[in-house]
Amino acid sequence: MAEISIDPTLGPVLARTGDERAVLESFLDFHRAVLLRKVRGLSDADATRRLVPSATTLAGLLKHLALVERNWFPCLLAPGPGDVYLTTEEEALASFTLTGEDTVERLAADYERACARSREVAARFPLDHVVPHPQLGEVSLRWILVHMVEETARHAGHADVLRELTDGSTGAL
């Protein structure tokens, strides 16, 4: 059996013997970066093209996950004036809806800002920090991080398929 080579500079590989927080954060950052790589180099037309029956597009995934980042980190852990946690199915579906101003460049920049803000907010709290959640009762930062790894990885997988359907590009990276 051939030996598989793994890029030793990947965050999850670097954190393979790290503490729990380092592992969780490195996997989340890895999947965030995969999503961004999937849209790099695409035209706005390609990124907004519907390739599946749902409203899911590569650009829509960026817009949706930026909202998800804001919802789970700042809105729950450090809400500011006017921050409202979105809970309905309609709000989730609307987060995929694109406008004429939603370019790949703008959406990627917004997503990167949302991720940076999430990192900043999360860094202020221990993993055991618990906050009220409008649907679940209470959640810990640990639970939020695990949920965000799952959510981001799932959508990065969608982006992988959509990118392959767009121009044939494949691969996790």
ABEGO torsion letter per residue (X at the ends): XBBBBBBAABAAAAAAABBAAAAAAAAAAAAAAAAAAAABGBBAAAAABBABABABBAAAAAAAAAAAAAAABAAAABBBBGBBBBABAAAAAAAABBBAABBAAAAAAAAAAAAAAAAAAAAABBAABBBBBAAAGBBBAAAAAAAAAAAAAAAAAAAAAAAAAAAGBBEAX
